[in-house]
Amino acid sequence: MRLETERLILRKLEESDAERLFLLDSNPEVVKYVGTPPQTDIKESENVIKMIQQQYTDNGVGRLAVIEKESNLLIGWSGLKFITKEINGYNNIYELGYRFMPEFWGKGYAIESARATLDFGFNDLNREIIYACAHNENDGSNHILKKLGFEKTGEFEEPDGLCFWYELKREKYNSKK
């Protein structure tokens, strides 16, 4: 799977992405609201890549490496995940997620990559609804989800705090916003 936008390439994660993925997931600011501590060993990133590659095989989707065209660097990840375990009373759903290195925050990359992902989910996977969640204190992520057209439809407790639950229905999605 490969998606392309004006400034980004979204592609499957590869073993060679481990170093950049470790830079991302070892940064305390990046993982502040995700409920896991910063990674301390690159082997953790290697294992994450293997797990996501298995999701590609099992579910046909998974988070994708986001490559900035200008620098040709992995700057984060974005994409759909097929959630089989129950979350907020739901399972067997498609959830949008993204994570970027701080030096790439505020440049519109999360929105740009999310729109490509949502276009794929609604058009190629023919989904009627896509879900997302964000920690209630993660102002950046909550702002992005609202800007994309997601509607907050609930809240649920996670070990690290309160999370907001969002839904985006196909008929309310506007890829041009």
Backbone as CSV, one residue per row, in Angstrom:
resi,resn,N_x,N_y,N_z,CA_x,CA_y,CA_z,C_x,C_y,C_z
1,MET,0.848,-1.179,0.000,0.000,0.000,0.000,0.890,1.238,0.000
2,ARG,0.501,2.188,-0.806,1.233,3.451,-0.911,0.230,4.549,-1.245
3,LEU,0.258,5.598,-0.445,-0.578,6.764,-0.679,0.357,7.951,-0.868
4,GLU,-0.069,8.895,-1.692,0.778,10.044,-1.943,-0.044,11.321,-1.872
5,THR,0.546,12.354,-1.273,-0.065,13.685,-1.220,0.929,14.660,-1.844
6,GLU,0.600,15.921,-1.784,1.479,16.939,-2.360,2.884,16.887,-1.748
7,ARG,2.953,16.722,-0.406,4.249,16.792,0.270,4.719,15.477,0.891
8,LEU,3.862,14.460,0.860,4.139,13.250,1.626,3.951,11.973,0.811
9,ILE,4.685,10.947,1.234,4.460,9.580,0.764,4.132,8.746,2.004
10,LEU,3.043,8.022,1.948,2.681,7.094,3.013,2.876,5.696,2.456
11,ARG,3.714,4.914,3.122,4.020,3.567,2.654,4.129,2.620,3.841
12,LYS,4.127,1.334,3.539,4.256,0.337,4.599,5.585,0.516,5.331
13,LEU,5.549,0.259,6.627,6.769,0.313,7.425,7.697,-0.828,7.032
14,GLU,8.984,-0.531,7.031,10.021,-1.499,6.674,11.012,-1.609,7.832
15,GLU,11.764,-2.709,7.880,12.759,-2.900,8.936,13.738,-1.729,8.998
16,SER,14.061,-1.166,7.842,15.030,-0.066,7.793,14.488,1.223,8.429
17,ASP,13.215,1.260,8.817,12.623,2.428,9.462,12.843,2.441,10.972
18,ALA,13.455,1.393,11.512,13.554,1.248,12.971,14.238,2.436,13.640
19,GLU,15.313,2.940,13.061,16.054,4.035,13.697,15.202,5.294,13.807
20,ARG,14.529,5.665,12.732,13.681,6.867,12.755,12.452,6.652,13.650
21,LEU,11.898,5.443,13.624,10.750,5.137,14.477,11.159,5.219,15.951
22,PHE,12.366,4.774,16.254,12.866,4.860,17.627,13.028,6.324,18.048
23,LEU,13.536,7.171,17.154,13.637,8.606,17.450,12.268,9.177,17.818
24,LEU,11.243,8.739,17.109,9.877,9.188,17.355,9.375,8.695,18.715
25,ASP,9.431,7.385,18.923,8.794,6.772,20.093,9.621,6.830,21.371
26,SER,10.862,7.319,21.278,11.669,7.504,22.492,11.554,8.937,23.008
27,ASN,10.835,9.779,22.277,10.681,11.183,22.653,9.495,11.329,23.627
28,PRO,9.755,11.768,24.875,8.670,11.883,25.862,7.529,12.794,25.409
29,GLU,7.812,13.853,24.668,6.755,14.754,24.193,5.832,14.053,23.197
30,VAL,6.392,13.181,22.378,5.606,12.482,21.357,4.641,11.484,21.999
31,VAL,5.101,10.768,23.022,4.276,9.705,23.614,3.564,10.155,24.893
32,LYS,3.576,11.444,25.151,2.988,12.006,26.373,1.551,11.526,26.617
33,TYR,0.756,11.419,25.556,-0.667,11.104,25.708,-1.059,9.727,25.172
34,VAL,-0.100,8.850,24.902,-0.476,7.576,24.270,-0.539,6.399,25.239
35,GLY,-0.198,6.633,26.507,-0.360,5.575,27.494,0.782,4.569,27.557
36,THR,1.876,4.862,26.854,3.056,4.005,26.943,4.264,4.888,27.229
37,PRO,5.219,4.364,27.997,6.408,5.173,28.279,7.281,5.304,27.037
38,PRO,8.167,6.305,27.025,9.090,6.431,25.892,9.926,5.153,25.742
39,GLN,10.171,4.773,24.508,11.003,3.590,24.267,12.439,3.884,24.700
40,THR,13.120,2.825,25.137,14.502,2.979,25.601,15.475,2.109,24.813
41,ASP,14.957,1.278,23.911,15.808,0.362,23.150,15.248,0.246,21.731
42,ILE,16.111,0.344,20.750,15.676,0.280,19.352,14.979,-1.048,19.034
43,LYS,15.254,-2.087,19.813,14.592,-3.386,19.598,13.074,-3.250,19.757
44,GLU,12.641,-2.314,20.625,11.204,-2.071,20.784,10.607,-1.583,19.467
45,SER,11.308,-0.698,18.776,10.835,-0.199,17.482,10.840,-1.306,16.442
46,GLU,11.863,-2.137,16.465,11.916,-3.279,15.540,10.721,-4.192,15.759
47,ASN,10.354,-4.407,17.025,9.193,-5.252,17.333,7.883,-4.600,16.902
48,VAL,7.780,-3.287,17.072,6.579,-2.564,16.624,6.419,-2.718,15.112
49,ILE,7.508,-2.582,14.385,7.451,-2.728,12.923,6.974,-4.130,12.548
50,LYS,7.496,-5.152,13.209,7.067,-6.536,12.927,5.579,-6.708,13.223
51,MET,5.119,-6.120,14.341,3.707,-6.225,14.713,2.816,-5.549,13.654
52,ILE,3.229,-4.368,13.196,2.430,-3.653,12.191,2.478,-4.389,10.855
53,GLN,3.620,-4.944,10.509,3.711,-5.732,9.273,2.768,-6.933,9.338
54,GLN,2.609,-7.519,10.515,1.662,-8.630,10.674,0.229,-8.133,10.497
55,GLN,-0.047,-6.898,10.939,-1.384,-6.325,10.734,-1.664,-6.148,9.253
56,TYR,-0.656,-5.755,8.471,-0.845,-5.650,7.016,-1.299,-7.003,6.458
57,THR,-0.632,-8.066,6.907,-0.939,-9.416,6.433,-2.324,-9.861,6.893
58,ASP,-2.599,-9.679,8.187,-3.848,-10.185,8.769,-5.069,-9.358,8.376
59,ASN,-4.910,-8.025,8.294,-6.075,-7.136,8.151,-6.065,-6.285,6.885
60,GLY,-4.964,-6.314,6.141,-4.881,-5.525,4.917,-4.603,-4.051,5.149
61,VAL,-4.544,-3.635,6.408,-4.234,-2.245,6.749,-3.355,-2.216,7.987
62,GLY,-2.774,-1.066,8.225,-1.960,-0.813,9.407,-1.379,0.568,9.267
63,ARG,-0.782,1.048,10.334,-0.171,2.362,10.289,0.915,2.386,9.217
64,LEU,1.048,3.534,8.548,2.007,3.683,7.450,3.087,4.693,7.805
65,ALA,4.297,4.432,7.339,5.381,5.396,7.487,5.025,6.635,6.678
66,VAL,5.258,7.808,7.262,5.044,9.067,6.547,6.421,9.621,6.188
67,ILE,6.658,9.732,4.894,7.933,10.217,4.379,7.717,11.610,3.795
68,GLU,8.486,12.568,4.284,8.435,13.915,3.730,9.205,13.900,2.402
69,LYS,8.529,14.275,1.324,9.160,14.233,0.001,10.416,15.102,-0.062
70,GLU,10.338,16.298,0.517,11.444,17.251,0.417,12.743,16.704,1.017
71,SER,12.645,16.049,2.182,13.838,15.555,2.874,14.061,14.056,2.675
72,ASN,13.028,13.357,2.210,13.043,11.899,2.075,13.221,11.207,3.429
73,LEU,12.800,11.877,4.510,12.908,11.316,5.849,11.563,10.824,6.356
74,LEU,11.597,9.752,7.148,10.417,9.316,7.890,10.202,10.347,8.998
75,ILE,9.043,10.997,8.983,8.767,12.057,9.961,7.686,11.646,10.960
76,GLY,7.129,10.447,10.768,6.090,9.948,11.656,5.351,8.807,11.008
77,TRP,4.174,8.528,11.534,3.306,7.527,10.913,1.872,8.020,10.955
78,SER,1.077,7.443,10.083,-0.331,7.797,9.986,-1.043,6.613,9.350
79,GLY,-2.324,6.502,9.571,-3.038,5.443,8.875,-4.148,4.830,9.688
80,LEU,-4.759,3.844,9.075,-5.848,3.107,9.703,-5.312,1.862,10.381
81,LYS,-5.954,1.526,11.473,-5.678,0.271,12.166,-7.018,-0.425,12.331
82,PHE,-7.042,-1.719,12.046,-8.251,-2.502,12.273,-8.201,-2.979,13.716
83,ILE,-9.121,-2.490,14.532,-9.142,-2.786,15.965,-10.060,-3.980,16.205
84,THR,-9.478,-5.068,16.714,-10.274,-6.262,16.992,-10.626,-6.366,18.473
85,LYS,-9.748,-5.840,19.353,-10.076,-5.876,20.783,-11.038,-4.735,21.091
86,GLU,-11.796,-4.898,22.141,-12.805,-3.892,22.457,-12.170,-2.604,22.968
87,ILE,-12.640,-1.502,22.436,-12.243,-0.173,22.899,-13.505,0.691,22.935
88,ASN,-13.810,1.217,24.106,-14.997,2.048,24.306,-16.277,1.341,23.847
89,GLY,-16.322,0.018,24.021,-17.512,-0.747,23.650,-17.571,-1.149,22.186
90,TYR,-16.550,-0.823,21.408,-16.512,-1.128,19.986,-15.387,-2.125,19.705
91,ASN,-15.582,-2.950,18.687,-14.491,-3.760,18.158,-14.760,-4.029,16.681
92,ASN,-13.753,-4.567,16.005,-13.822,-4.780,14.554,-14.160,-3.476,13.820
93,ILE,-13.386,-2.460,14.146,-13.573,-1.124,13.573,-12.257,-0.640,12.969
94,TYR,-12.352,0.389,12.147,-11.179,1.042,11.583,-10.958,2.358,12.323
95,GLU,-9.742,2.510,12.859,-9.408,3.682,13.648,-8.283,4.453,12.962
96,LEU,-8.459,5.756,12.855,-7.423,6.640,12.336,-6.454,6.984,13.452
97,GLY,-5.170,6.962,13.128,-4.157,7.379,14.088,-3.005,8.035,13.370
98,TYR,-2.218,8.799,14.111,-1.043,9.472,13.550,-0.127,9.859,14.696
99,ARG,1.138,9.979,14.368,2.149,10.404,15.335,3.308,10.991,14.543
100,PHE,3.766,12.172,14.939,4.832,12.859,14.212,5.915,13.367,15.159
101,MET,7.131,13.507,14.640,8.232,14.088,15.400,7.937,15.573,15.643
102,PRO,8.281,16.084,16.825,7.921,17.462,17.175,8.375,18.516,16.170
103,GLU,9.523,18.321,15.539,9.990,19.341,14.591,9.100,19.429,13.354
104,PHE,8.165,18.485,13.211,7.240,18.502,12.072,5.808,18.842,12.501
105,TRP,5.624,19.171,13.778,4.315,19.600,14.260,4.004,20.983,13.700
106,GLY,2.724,21.265,13.524,2.301,22.599,13.109,2.510,22.901,11.638
107,LYS,2.838,21.909,10.844,3.072,22.126,9.412,1.944,21.560,8.541
108,GLY,0.904,21.032,9.188,-0.228,20.488,8.439,-0.036,19.053,7.959
109,TYR,1.048,18.407,8.383,1.314,17.036,7.917,0.301,16.021,8.458
110,ALA,-0.136,16.204,9.705,-1.116,15.264,10.272,-2.423,15.332,9.481
111,ILE,-2.881,16.535,9.178,-4.124,16.696,8.404,-3.937,16.134,6.998
112,GLU,-2.826,16.466,6.368,-2.574,16.015,4.994,-2.523,14.493,4.909
113,SER,-1.821,13.868,5.836,-1.727,12.402,5.821,-3.059,11.768,6.215
114,ALA,-3.765,12.382,7.162,-5.059,11.846,7.583,-6.076,11.909,6.445
115,ARG,-6.072,12.991,5.675,-7.019,13.079,4.549,-6.752,11.979,3.529
116,ALA,-5.482,11.707,3.229,-5.154,10.621,2.299,-5.641,9.287,2.861
117,THR,-5.471,9.108,4.164,-5.908,7.883,4.835,-7.428,7.764,4.812
118,LEU,-8.123,8.855,5.107,-9.588,8.830,5.116,-10.138,8.590,3.706
119,ASP,-9.529,9.225,2.709,-9.939,8.967,1.320,-9.825,7.480,1.015
120,PHE,-8.713,6.870,1.418,-8.504,5.444,1.210,-9.569,4.624,1.956
121,GLY,-9.827,4.981,3.214,-10.804,4.234,4.014,-12.212,4.303,3.458
122,PHE,-12.622,5.476,3.051,-13.988,5.631,2.547,-14.130,5.146,1.104
123,ASN,-13.139,5.406,0.276,-13.253,5.089,-1.150,-12.760,3.687,-1.506
124,ASP,-11.583,3.304,-1.017,-11.010,2.007,-1.380,-11.531,0.869,-0.496
125,LEU,-11.650,1.143,0.816,-12.154,0.111,1.730,-13.670,0.158,1.860
126,ASN,-14.288,1.194,1.301,-15.742,1.339,1.308,-16.331,1.327,2.719
127,ARG,-15.647,1.980,3.652,-16.131,2.068,5.033,-17.211,3.137,5.123
128,GLU,-18.172,2.907,5.967,-19.228,3.893,6.209,-18.862,4.826,7.355
129,ILE,-17.995,4.338,8.245,-17.618,5.135,9.413,-16.178,4.795,9.798
130,ILE,-15.441,5.809,10.219,-14.079,5.634,10.714,-14.027,6.311,12.079
131,TYR,-13.348,5.667,13.006,-13.281,6.131,14.382,-11.900,6.698,14.696
132,ALA,-11.827,7.428,15.804,-10.554,7.923,16.313,-10.745,8.219,17.796
133,CYS,-9.640,8.272,18.511,-9.712,8.693,19.908,-8.468,9.499,20.231
134,ALA,-8.601,10.361,21.215,-7.482,11.203,21.635,-7.628,11.510,23.121
135,HIS,-6.514,11.563,23.799,-6.502,11.929,25.210,-7.124,13.318,25.348
136,ASN,-7.919,13.512,26.393,-8.633,14.787,26.542,-7.697,15.987,26.669
137,GLU,-6.452,15.784,27.112,-5.513,16.896,27.255,-4.657,17.112,26.009
138,ASN,-4.809,16.261,25.014,-4.012,16.379,23.792,-4.706,17.365,22.845
139,ASP,-4.504,18.638,23.128,-5.200,19.691,22.373,-4.912,19.607,20.874
140,GLY,-3.665,19.326,20.504,-3.301,19.254,19.087,-4.083,18.182,18.359
141,SER,-4.116,16.997,18.918,-4.811,15.888,18.262,-6.322,16.129,18.223
142,ASN,-6.875,16.631,19.304,-8.312,16.914,19.324,-8.673,17.974,18.288
143,HIS,-7.840,18.983,18.141,-8.065,20.028,17.136,-8.036,19.435,15.722
144,ILE,-7.050,18.590,15.458,-6.914,17.963,14.133,-8.147,17.131,13.805
145,LEU,-8.598,16.320,14.752,-9.759,15.460,14.492,-11.001,16.301,14.191
146,LYS,-11.204,17.364,14.934,-12.358,18.236,14.674,-12.227,18.911,13.312
147,LYS,-11.029,19.343,12.977,-10.803,20.005,11.684,-11.085,19.044,10.521
148,LEU,-10.806,17.759,10.736,-11.075,16.748,9.711,-12.572,16.421,9.587
149,GLY,-13.357,16.884,10.551,-14.797,16.631,10.504,-15.281,15.577,11.474
150,PHE,-14.387,15.018,12.281,-14.808,14.026,13.274,-15.699,14.692,14.314
151,GLU,-16.680,13.930,14.790,-17.568,14.403,15.853,-17.280,13.625,17.115
152,LYS,-17.124,14.339,18.225,-16.918,13.679,19.514,-18.252,13.070,19.934
153,THR,-18.256,11.756,20.131,-19.508,11.069,20.472,-19.459,10.395,21.834
154,GLY,-18.324,10.519,22.525,-18.241,9.898,23.838,-16.894,10.109,24.490
155,GLU,-16.790,9.560,25.702,-15.556,9.613,26.473,-15.374,8.265,27.140
156,PHE,-14.119,7.897,27.387,-13.855,6.670,28.129,-12.546,6.813,28.880
157,GLU,-12.416,6.044,29.946,-11.224,6.100,30.790,-10.192,5.096,30.303
158,GLU,-8.975,5.547,30.229,-7.810,4.696,29.965,-6.930,4.805,31.200
159,PRO,-5.966,3.894,31.367,-5.105,3.998,32.558,-4.403,5.354,32.691
160,ASP,-4.126,6.017,31.569,-3.428,7.304,31.628,-4.372,8.506,31.634
161,GLY,-5.688,8.260,31.698,-6.615,9.378,31.795,-7.807,9.256,30.865
162,LEU,-8.546,10.343,30.777,-9.772,10.402,29.994,-9.463,10.574,28.511
163,CYS,-10.137,9.793,27.682,-9.986,9.904,26.231,-11.315,10.283,25.606
164,PHE,-11.232,11.073,24.548,-12.419,11.441,23.777,-12.550,10.469,22.616
165,TRP,-13.781,10.069,22.326,-14.103,9.128,21.258,-14.743,9.906,20.112
166,TYR,-14.240,9.680,18.916,-14.708,10.407,17.741,-15.190,9.449,16.654
167,GLU,-16.142,9.925,15.863,-16.637,9.186,14.708,-16.717,10.136,13.514
168,LEU,-16.412,9.597,12.343,-16.584,10.347,11.101,-17.323,9.447,10.128
169,LYS,-18.506,9.903,9.735,-19.315,9.136,8.782,-18.997,9.589,7.368
170,ARG,-19.050,8.647,6.471,-18.717,8.909,5.060,-19.467,10.135,4.523
171,GLU,-20.762,10.219,4.792,-21.546,11.304,4.209,-21.181,12.672,4.779
172,LYS,-20.477,12.705,5.927,-20.080,13.983,6.502,-18.635,14.341,6.187
173,TYR,-17.936,13.436,5.515,-16.517,13.675,5.236,-16.363,14.511,3.976
174,ASN,-15.551,15.553,4.102,-15.232,16.408,2.955,-13.725,16.449,2.820
175,SER,-13.204,15.762,1.829,-11.747,15.670,1.661,-11.130,16.998,1.238
176,LYS,-11.953,17.954,0.851,-11.429,19.232,0.355,-11.291,20.295,1.418
177,LYS,-11.814,20.059,2.626,-11.798,21.079,3.690,-10.397,21.532,3.992
